[in-house]
Amino acid sequence: MLALIFVLLAGSLHLVTGVAGLLHLGHAAFYGVGAYIAGLLAADHGIGFTIGLPLAGLGAAAIAFLVALPTMRLVSIYFAVATLAIGQMLFLVMQNWVAVTKGPNGVILFGGIDLFGLEIGSRLGIYYVVAVVVAVSIWVIHRLTDSYYGNALRSLREDDQCAGAMGLDTVRLKMEAFTIASFFAGIAGALWAYTTGYISPVDFDFFESILILAMVVVGGLGSLPGAILGALLLILLPEVLRDVGDVRNMLVGLVMFLSILFLPKGLFGEVPALALMRRHFDAAWPGAGERRVGWRG
């Protein structure tokens, strides 16, 4: 379940950093916003999974939209520093607003998931719920990134001034990508809250943002399959190496270093991923003649 949650986090960051080219260093903060919204709704108001999950995503998206208003005109390292500041600001709110977030003590939730009135308490049942939510979310992200809209976002990454000259509203596109990615980060946060039953501010600090960014980079910038592979590698590999003790952290770091050194475009780079999607579109529209929907039309 942890691996699936980070697959969704890496996939959502892929939309902002991999496709739109915006270096986002505060993604874990919106992950935390979703977790706290779901956790506080459940612990203080008895609102369960069915309503709490979408509210967590929408709450994270709303906050992302508000903080994006003054920052979306920034570019390059300035945008990265702004998102770092936003992430730290939200983290400090989670840690110090004791009256609402319970501060460092964290929030304890009820056990299980209430799905449309059906109580799911078994770990296997919860796993299936998480798997379905993550699969649907990844499918939506795929449909966004491998489309004309995704190509518009890629134009921002390559040259936002040229994209603006071609008639694209670059600020609006950046805000949309940032908000949509934060929505899915909030969904991932809610899944974390419901599956662990306990959340605290240390789960959403700056180092968590760096871990998510590392997943996207190791997997391949601009590649959704790469982001998924990167998340699975960096979450499952430490578990596989658990028997070797503290050395496992060095081994994981070595794997990351070697992957960047010898595979600078990632485990599954953007070009192979786009080629795969092109074949998918071609197969989906047989007999379309020379017009290929989404790519050559």
C-alpha positions in Angstrom: 0.0 0.0 0.0 2.9 2.4 0.8 4.4 1.7 -2.7 1.0 2.4 -4.3 0.6 5.7 -2.4 4.1 6.8 -3.6 3.3 5.7 -7.1 0.4 8.2 -7.0 2.7 10.9 -5.5 5.4 10.4 -8.1 2.7 10.3 -10.9 1.2 13.6 -9.7 4.6 15.3 -9.4 5.4 14.0 -12.9 2.6 16.2 -14.2 4.3 19.4 -12.8 8.0 18.7 -13.0 8.3 16.1 -15.7 5.8 17.4 -18.2 5.4 21.1 -17.4 9.0 21.5 -16.4 8.4 23.3 -13.1 10.8 22.2 -10.3 8.4 21.7 -7.4 10.1 21.3 -4.0 7.1 21.3 -1.8 4.9 18.5 -3.1 4.9 16.7 0.3 3.2 19.6 1.9 0.1 19.1 -0.2 0.3 15.4 0.5 0.2 16.4 4.2 -2.7 18.8 3.6 -4.8 15.9 2.2 -3.8 13.6 5.0 -4.7 16.2 7.7 -8.1 17.0 6.0 -9.0 13.3 5.9 -7.7 12.6 9.4 -9.3 15.6 11.1 -12.7 14.9 9.3 -12.6 11.3 10.5 -11.3 11.9 14.0 -13.3 15.1 14.9 -16.4 14.8 12.8 -16.8 11.1 12.0 -16.7 11.7 8.2 -15.5 8.6 6.6 -13.6 7.5 3.4 -16.4 8.0 0.9 -16.7 11.8 1.5 -13.3 12.4 3.2 -11.2 11.2 0.2 -12.6 13.7 -2.4 -12.6 16.5 0.2 -9.0 15.9 0.9 -8.1 16.2 -2.8 -10.2 19.3 -3.3 -8.8 20.9 -0.1 -5.3 20.4 -1.2 -6.1 21.7 -4.7 -7.8 24.8 -3.3 -4.8 25.6 -1.1 -2.5 25.0 -4.1 -4.5 27.3 -6.3 -4.3 30.1 -3.6 -0.6 29.8 -3.2 0.0 29.5 -6.9 -1.6 32.9 -7.7 1.5 34.9 -6.7 4.1 32.3 -7.8 3.1 31.1 -11.3 4.9 33.9 -13.1 8.2 32.8 -11.6 10.5 30.6 -13.6 13.4 28.3 -13.1 15.2 28.4 -9.8 12.9 31.2 -8.5 9.8 29.0 -8.8 11.7 26.1 -7.1 12.6 28.4 -4.1 9.0 29.7 -3.9 7.6 26.1 -3.8 10.2 25.2 -1.1 9.1 28.2 1.0 5.4 27.2 0.5 6.2 23.6 1.5 8.0 24.7 4.7 5.3 27.2 5.5 2.6 24.5 5.3 4.8 22.1 7.3 5.2 24.6 10.1 1.5 25.2 10.2 0.9 21.4 10.6 3.5 21.3 13.4 2.6 24.4 15.3 -1.2 24.9 14.9 -1.8 22.7 17.9 -5.5 23.7 18.3 -6.4 22.2 14.9 -3.6 19.8 13.8 -2.7 18.5 17.4 0.8 19.6 16.6 3.7 17.1 17.1 1.3 14.6 18.8 -0.4 13.9 15.5 -3.9 12.7 14.8 -5.2 9.2 15.5 -8.0 7.9 13.2 -10.5 5.1 13.5 -9.7 1.7 12.1 -10.7 0.5 8.6 -12.4 2.2 5.7 -16.1 3.0 5.5 -16.9 2.7 1.8 -20.5 3.7 1.0 -21.6 2.3 4.4 -19.6 -0.9 4.1 -17.0 -1.2 6.7 -13.7 -2.6 5.3 -11.4 -3.7 8.1 -9.2 -6.3 6.6 -5.8 -5.3 5.3 -6.4 -7.1 2.1 -9.7 -5.3 1.5 -8.1 -1.9 2.3 -5.3 -2.8 -0.1 -7.8 -3.4 -2.9 -9.5 -0.1 -2.3 -6.1 1.7 -2.4 -5.2 -0.1 -5.6 -8.4 0.9 -7.3 -8.1 4.5 -6.3 -4.4 4.7 -7.4 -5.2 2.9 -10.7 -8.0 5.3 -11.6 -5.9 8.4 -10.6 -2.9 7.2 -12.7 -5.2 6.6 -15.6 -6.5 10.2 -15.3 -3.0 11.5 -15.1 -2.1 9.4 -18.2 -5.0 10.8 -20.2 -3.9 14.4 -19.2 -0.3 14.0 -20.1 -0.5 11.9 -23.2 -2.9 14.2 -25.1 -3.0 17.7 -26.8 -3.2 19.2 -23.3 0.0 17.3 -22.3 1.7 18.6 -25.4 0.8 22.1 -24.4 2.3 21.5 -21.0 5.5 20.2 -22.6 5.7 23.4 -24.7 6.0 25.3 -21.4 8.9 23.1 -20.4 10.8 23.6 -23.6 10.2 27.4 -24.0 7.4 29.1 -22.2 8.0 32.4 -24.0 7.6 30.7 -27.4 4.5 28.9 -26.1 3.1 32.3 -25.1 3.9 33.8 -28.5 2.0 30.9 -30.1 -1.1 31.9 -28.2 -1.0 29.6 -25.2 -2.0 31.1 -21.8 1.2 29.9 -20.0 0.2 31.2 -16.5 -3.1 29.5 -16.7 -1.6 26.2 -17.8 1.0 26.3 -15.0 -1.7 27.0 -12.4 -3.8 24.1 -13.8 -0.9 21.7 -13.7 0.1 22.7 -10.2 -3.5 22.5 -8.9 -4.3 19.2 -10.5 -1.0 17.7 -9.2 -1.8 18.9 -5.7 -5.3 17.4 -5.9 -3.8 13.9 -6.5 -1.2 14.6 -3.8 -4.1 15.3 -1.4 -5.8 12.0 -2.5 -2.5 10.2 -1.7 -2.4 11.9 1.7 -5.9 10.7 2.5 -5.0 7.2 1.5 -1.9 7.4 3.8 -4.1 8.6 6.7 -6.8 5.9 6.2 -4.3 3.1 5.8 -2.0 3.9 8.7 -4.5 5.3 11.2 -2.1 7.9 12.4 -0.5 11.0 10.9 2.1 13.5 12.2 3.9 16.5 10.7 7.2 14.5 10.3 5.6 12.4 7.6 5.4 15.5 5.3 8.7 17.3 5.7 11.1 18.6 3.1 12.9 15.3 2.8 9.7 13.6 1.7 9.5 16.1 -1.1 13.0 15.3 -2.2 12.2 11.6 -2.1 9.2 12.0 -4.4 11.3 14.2 -6.7 14.1 11.5 -6.7 11.5 8.9 -7.8 10.5 11.1 -10.8 14.1 11.8 -11.8 15.4 8.2 -11.4 12.4 6.9 -13.3 12.7 9.4 -16.1 11.6 13.0 -16.4 8.5 13.4 -18.5 7.7 9.7 -18.4 4.7 8.5 -16.4 5.8 4.8 -16.6 9.2 6.0 -15.4 7.7 7.8 -12.4 5.9 4.6 -11.5 9.0 2.5 -11.8 11.0 5.0 -9.8 8.5 5.0 -6.9 8.3 1.2 -6.8 12.2 1.0 -6.8 12.8 3.5 -4.0 10.0 2.1 -1.8 10.4 -1.6 -2.4 14.2 -1.8 -2.6 14.7 -0.8 1.1 12.2 -3.5 2.1 14.0 -6.1 0.0 17.3 -5.1 1.7 15.9 -4.9 5.2 17.9 -8.1 6.2 21.2 -6.3 5.6 20.5 -3.7 8.3 21.7 -0.1 8.2 23.8 -0.9 5.1 20.6 -0.9 3.1 20.5 2.9 3.1 24.0 3.0 1.5 22.9 0.4 -1.1 19.8 2.3 -2.0 21.9 5.5 -2.3 24.4 3.6 -4.5 21.6 2.4 -6.7 20.2 5.9 -7.1 23.7 7.3 -7.9 24.5 4.6 -10.5 21.1 4.9 -12.2 21.6 8.6 -12.6 25.2 8.1 -13.8 24.5 5.4 -16.4 20.8 6.1 -17.2 20.7 10.0 -17.1 17.3 9.9 -18.9 15.9 7.5 -16.3 14.8 3.9 -16.1 12.0 4.5 -18.7 12.7 7.8 -20.4 10.3 10.1 -22.0 11.0 9.2 -25.6 10.3 5.4 -25.1 7.2 6.4 -23.1 5.9 8.7 -25.9 6.6 6.0 -28.5 4.6 3.5 -26.4 1.7 6.0 -26.2 1.8 6.7 -30.0 1.5 2.9 -30.6 -1.4 2.9 -28.2 -3.2 5.7 -30.0 -2.6 4.1 -33.4 -4.0 0.8 -32.2 -7.0 2.6 -30.7 -8.0 4.2 -33.9 -7.9 1.6 -36.7 -8.9 2.7 -40.2 -8.5 6.3 -39.4 -6.5 6.8 -42.5 -3.6 9.3 -42.4 -5.2 11.2 -39.5 -3.9 9.8 -36.2 -5.8 11.2 -33.2 -3.6 12.9 -30.6 -0.4 12.7 -32.5 -0.4 13.0 -36.3 -3.9 14.5 -36.9 
